[in-house]
């Protein structure tokens, strides 16, 4: 039975990602069905090479942690490259060649661009597992990632309920143009608020860098001093938390996804809502999907954890344990398994 996921706000207390736990298998950007996770054993020490847009955003740091934990659990080796930002096609193209030189069995691609021209020619016979950011390329064997439409829809839906029919002026800062799901999140937010008193006053696109987002925010607040709510990426939310102390009327802040700083903002009630696509769990799933593809086992085309809607009332360690890397965790760029198979 198909489920219209944008009709749901999903929160699973005590969520577990052991075998048999609930996952979502996406049909398209708006529809998903329940899926189950089965036991898995790696038949050999596979060499998996992961590419991320950037590790300056703690979103990808949490994905990195999930991948590392799964590599240890299944006894496979992991090598990681980061592109240093979005729209870094040439960098990631070079990194694919480095993965091949390392002897990778599969590529786990967190693309920094919305398209990856000639991906099949780049990877040759190596299977590609798409991580988080969708490319819709025929070379991709499986994908792990939620619908970015949903990551915008859920905050919009929350604000409609939170406003209780009162007018709200919202500034959107969804991240870089044509990368990282920015426009999909805007589309989801627009649909969620359609017909309500919640109004988008402007959309400001820019790289997920704290200085870029802070400058964008200040520029937009000068242009729209009557803004009630800032909604956007975790980096934008972090900038808005710092900015609110300088406003005559405090800004209300909503985040389209979770970071360590956003979590602290929720705990202090400086952010009223954040969606989480459970990044640690996604990192683990990417490793699992790669192993299944390499071993010729069936894999769903696109799976993800459920989306969590977090507020100051439910943002606790139990609910976010599959979302954020532990405090003090630093990026790990290579893990060599000592397993013998």
C-alpha positions as CSV (number, residue, x, y, z in Angstrom):
1,X,0.0,0.0,0.0
2,X,1.4,3.4,-1.0
3,X,1.7,6.0,1.6
4,X,1.6,9.8,1.0
5,X,4.5,10.6,3.2
6,X,3.8,14.4,3.2
7,X,0.7,13.7,5.1
8,X,2.7,12.3,8.0
9,X,5.0,13.8,10.6
10,X,7.1,10.8,11.6
11,X,8.5,10.4,15.1
12,X,9.4,7.0,16.4
13,X,10.3,7.0,20.1
14,X,12.9,4.4,20.9
15,X,13.8,3.9,17.3
16,X,16.1,1.0,16.6
17,X,17.9,0.2,13.4
18,X,18.5,-3.5,14.1
19,X,17.5,-6.1,11.7
20,X,13.8,-6.0,10.9
21,X,13.3,-2.3,11.9
22,X,11.2,0.1,9.8
23,X,12.7,1.9,6.8
24,X,11.1,3.9,4.0
25,X,11.4,2.8,0.4
26,X,10.8,5.8,-1.8
27,X,8.6,5.5,-4.9
28,X,9.2,9.1,-5.9
29,X,9.7,12.5,-4.1
30,X,6.4,12.4,-2.3
31,X,5.5,8.7,-1.8
32,X,7.1,5.9,0.1
33,X,6.2,2.5,1.5
34,X,7.5,0.7,4.5
35,X,10.5,-1.5,4.1
36,X,12.4,-3.9,6.4
37,X,16.1,-4.4,7.0
38,X,17.4,-7.9,6.9
39,X,20.6,-9.5,8.4
40,X,23.7,-9.0,6.4
41,X,27.2,-10.6,6.3
42,X,30.0,-9.4,4.1
43,X,31.5,-12.3,2.2
44,X,34.9,-10.6,1.8
45,X,36.8,-7.5,2.8
46,X,35.2,-5.2,0.3
47,X,36.9,-1.8,-0.4
48,X,34.4,0.9,-0.4
49,X,35.3,4.5,-1.5
50,X,33.0,7.4,-0.3
51,X,32.8,10.9,-1.8
52,X,31.2,13.8,0.2
53,X,30.6,17.4,-0.9
54,X,32.2,18.7,2.3
55,X,32.9,17.8,5.9
56,X,32.7,21.4,7.1
57,X,28.9,20.8,7.5
58,X,28.4,18.5,10.4
59,X,25.6,16.7,8.4
60,X,28.3,14.9,6.5
61,X,30.4,14.4,9.6
62,X,27.5,12.3,10.9
63,X,27.2,10.4,7.7
64,X,31.0,9.7,8.0
65,X,30.5,8.4,11.5
66,X,27.7,6.0,10.4
67,X,29.8,4.7,7.5
68,X,32.8,4.1,9.8
69,X,30.7,2.2,12.4
70,X,29.2,0.1,9.6
71,X,32.6,-0.6,8.1
72,X,33.8,-1.9,11.4
73,X,30.7,-3.9,12.0
74,X,30.8,-5.7,8.6
75,X,34.6,-6.0,8.3
76,X,35.0,-3.9,5.1
77,X,37.5,-1.2,4.3
78,X,36.5,2.4,3.8
79,X,38.3,5.4,2.1
80,X,36.7,8.9,2.2
81,X,37.2,12.0,0.1
82,X,35.6,15.4,0.5
83,X,35.2,17.9,-2.4
84,X,35.5,21.0,-0.2
85,X,32.1,22.4,-1.1
86,X,29.2,22.2,-3.6
87,X,29.5,22.5,-7.4
88,X,32.9,20.7,-7.3
89,X,32.4,18.4,-10.3
90,X,36.0,18.4,-11.4
91,X,37.2,17.6,-7.9
92,X,34.9,14.7,-7.5
93,X,35.8,13.4,-10.9
94,X,39.4,13.4,-9.9
95,X,38.5,11.6,-6.6
96,X,36.7,8.8,-8.5
97,X,40.0,8.2,-10.3
98,X,41.8,8.1,-6.9
99,X,39.2,5.6,-5.7
100,X,40.0,3.4,-8.7
101,X,43.7,3.7,-8.0
102,X,43.1,2.5,-4.5
103,X,41.4,-0.6,-5.8
104,X,37.8,0.3,-4.7
105,X,35.1,-2.3,-5.3
106,X,32.3,0.3,-5.2
107,X,31.8,4.1,-5.1
108,X,29.5,5.7,-2.4
109,X,28.8,9.0,-4.1
110,X,27.5,12.0,-2.1
111,X,27.5,14.3,-5.2
112,X,28.3,18.0,-4.9
113,X,26.3,18.7,-8.1
114,X,22.8,17.9,-9.2
115,X,24.1,16.2,-12.4
116,X,27.3,14.2,-12.9
117,X,28.0,14.1,-16.7
118,X,29.3,10.8,-18.1
119,X,29.2,9.2,-14.7
120,X,29.2,5.7,-16.3
121,X,32.4,6.5,-18.2
122,X,34.0,7.8,-15.0
123,X,33.3,4.8,-12.9
124,X,33.6,2.0,-15.5
125,X,32.5,-1.3,-14.0
126,X,32.4,0.0,-10.4
127,X,28.9,0.0,-9.0
128,X,27.7,3.4,-7.6
129,X,25.6,3.8,-4.5
130,X,24.1,7.2,-4.3
131,X,24.3,8.8,-0.9
132,X,21.8,11.6,0.2
133,X,21.9,13.7,-3.0
134,X,20.0,12.4,-6.0
135,X,21.5,12.3,-9.5
136,X,18.9,10.1,-11.3
137,X,21.7,8.6,-13.4
138,X,21.5,5.2,-15.0
139,X,25.0,4.3,-13.5
140,X,23.5,4.4,-10.0
141,X,22.8,0.9,-8.7
142,X,21.0,2.0,-5.5
143,X,20.3,5.1,-3.4
144,X,20.2,5.9,0.3
145,X,18.5,9.2,1.0
146,X,15.2,10.8,1.9
147,X,13.2,13.0,-0.4
148,X,14.5,16.6,-0.1
149,X,11.0,17.7,-1.0
150,X,9.9,16.2,2.3
151,X,12.7,17.9,4.2
152,X,11.1,21.2,3.1
153,X,7.5,20.0,3.4
154,X,7.7,19.0,7.0
155,X,9.0,22.3,8.4
156,X,6.4,24.1,6.3
157,X,3.6,21.9,7.6
158,X,4.9,22.4,11.2
159,X,4.8,26.2,10.8
160,X,1.2,26.2,9.4
161,X,0.1,24.3,12.6
162,X,2.3,26.4,14.9
163,X,1.0,29.7,13.5
164,X,-2.6,28.7,14.3
165,X,-4.0,30.7,11.4
166,X,-2.0,33.9,12.2
167,X,0.0,35.5,9.4
168,X,3.7,34.6,9.3
169,X,6.4,36.1,7.1
170,X,9.2,33.6,6.4
171,X,12.6,34.0,4.9
172,X,14.0,30.9,3.3
173,X,17.7,30.1,3.2
174,X,17.8,26.6,1.6
175,X,21.5,26.4,0.8
176,X,23.4,26.4,-2.5
177,X,21.8,26.9,-5.9
178,X,21.2,23.7,-7.9
179,X,22.9,21.5,-5.3
180,X,22.2,19.7,-2.1
181,X,18.4,19.5,-2.7
182,X,17.9,23.3,-2.1
183,X,15.2,23.8,-4.7
184,X,13.4,20.6,-3.8
185,X,13.2,21.8,-0.2
186,X,11.8,25.1,-1.3
187,X,9.2,23.3,-3.5
188,X,8.2,21.1,-0.5
189,X,7.9,24.1,1.8
190,X,5.7,26.0,-0.8
191,X,3.3,23.1,-1.1
192,X,3.1,22.7,2.7
193,X,2.0,26.3,3.2
194,X,-0.3,26.6,0.2
195,X,-3.6,28.2,1.3
196,X,-2.3,29.2,4.7
197,X,-1.4,32.5,6.3
198,X,2.3,31.6,6.1
199,X,4.0,33.7,3.5
200,X,7.5,33.4,1.9
201,X,9.0,36.9,1.7
202,X,12.2,35.9,-0.1
203,X,14.5,32.9,-0.9
204,X,18.2,33.5,-0.5
205,X,20.5,30.8,-2.0
206,X,24.1,30.4,-1.0
207,X,26.8,27.9,-0.1
208,X,26.6,26.0,3.2
209,X,29.3,28.1,4.8
210,X,28.6,30.0,8.0
211,X,30.0,33.3,6.8
212,X,28.1,33.1,3.5
213,X,24.9,32.3,5.3
214,X,25.5,35.0,7.9
215,X,26.0,37.6,5.2
216,X,23.0,36.4,3.3
217,X,20.9,36.6,6.5
218,X,22.0,40.1,7.4
219,X,21.4,41.3,3.8
220,X,17.9,39.8,3.8
221,X,17.0,41.2,7.2
222,X,17.9,44.7,6.0
223,X,15.7,44.2,3.0
224,X,12.9,42.6,5.0
225,X,13.0,43.9,8.6
226,X,9.5,42.6,9.4
227,X,10.5,38.9,8.9
228,X,9.0,36.6,11.6
229,X,10.7,33.3,10.8
230,X,14.0,32.2,9.3
231,X,13.8,28.7,7.8
232,X,16.6,26.9,6.0
233,X,19.6,24.7,6.3
234,X,21.3,23.8,9.5
235,X,24.1,26.3,8.7
236,X,21.5,29.0,8.1
237,X,19.7,28.2,11.4
238,X,23.1,28.4,13.2
239,X,23.6,31.9,11.7
240,X,20.1,32.9,12.6
241,X,20.5,31.8,16.2
242,X,23.5,34.2,16.6
243,X,21.7,37.0,14.7
244,X,18.5,37.0,16.8
245,X,20.3,38.5,19.8
246,X,20.7,41.7,17.7
247,X,17.1,42.0,16.7
248,X,14.5,44.1,18.4
249,X,12.0,41.2,18.1
250,X,13.6,37.8,18.4
251,X,13.6,35.7,15.2
252,X,11.9,32.4,15.2
253,X,14.2,29.8,13.7
254,X,13.3,26.5,11.9
255,X,15.9,24.1,10.4
256,X,15.4,21.9,7.4
257,X,17.8,19.3,8.9
258,X,19.8,18.6,12.0
259,X,23.3,19.5,13.1
260,X,25.0,19.5,16.5
261,X,24.5,23.2,16.8
262,X,20.9,23.0,15.8
263,X,20.4,20.3,18.4
264,X,21.8,22.6,21.0
265,X,19.5,25.3,19.7
266,X,16.5,23.0,20.2
267,X,17.6,22.1,23.7
268,X,17.8,25.8,24.6
269,X,14.5,26.6,22.8
270,X,16.3,28.9,20.4
271,X,15.0,26.8,17.5
272,X,11.4,25.7,17.5
273,X,11.7,22.8,15.0
274,X,14.2,20.8,13.0
275,X,13.7,17.8,10.7
276,X,16.2,15.0,10.9
277,X,16.8,12.4,8.2
278,X,18.9,10.4,10.6
279,X,22.3,10.9,9.0
280,X,24.3,8.3,11.0
281,X,21.8,5.7,10.0
282,X,22.0,6.8,6.4
283,X,25.8,6.3,6.5
284,X,25.3,2.8,7.8
285,X,22.7,2.0,5.1
286,X,25.0,3.2,2.4
287,X,27.6,0.6,3.5
288,X,25.0,-2.1,3.7
289,X,23.6,-1.3,0.2
290,X,27.1,-1.4,-1.3
291,X,27.8,-4.8,0.2
292,X,24.5,-6.2,-1.1
293,X,25.1,-4.8,-4.6
294,X,28.6,-6.3,-4.6
295,X,27.3,-9.7,-3.4
296,X,24.5,-9.8,-6.0
297,X,21.8,-9.6,-3.4
298,X,18.5,-7.7,-4.0
299,X,18.6,-4.0,-3.1
300,X,15.7,-1.5,-3.1
301,X,16.2,1.3,-5.5
302,X,16.0,4.0,-2.8
303,X,15.7,3.5,0.9
304,X,16.1,5.8,3.9
305,X,15.3,6.1,7.6
306,X,12.0,7.8,8.6
307,X,12.1,11.6,8.9
308,X,12.0,12.8,12.5
309,X,10.3,16.1,13.5
310,X,12.2,17.4,16.5
311,X,11.1,20.2,18.8
312,X,12.4,21.5,22.2
313,X,10.0,19.0,23.8
314,X,11.3,15.8,22.2
315,X,14.9,16.6,21.2
316,X,16.8,14.3,23.5
317,X,19.6,11.8,23.2
318,X,17.3,8.9,22.6
319,X,15.5,10.5,19.7
320,X,18.7,11.7,17.9
321,X,21.0,8.8,18.5
322,X,20.9,7.8,14.9
323,X,21.2,11.4,13.6
324,X,24.4,12.9,15.0
325,X,27.9,11.7,15.5
326,X,29.1,11.7,19.1
327,X,30.7,14.8,20.6
328,X,34.4,15.0,19.8
329,X,34.2,12.8,16.8
330,X,36.6,13.9,14.0
331,X,36.4,12.9,10.3
332,X,37.9,9.5,9.5
333,X,39.3,9.4,5.9
334,X,40.5,5.8,5.9
335,X,39.6,2.6,7.8
336,X,41.4,-0.6,6.9
337,X,39.7,-3.7,8.1
338,X,41.8,-6.4,9.7
339,X,39.1,-9.0,9.1
340,X,40.1,-12.2,7.4
341,X,37.4,-13.8,5.2
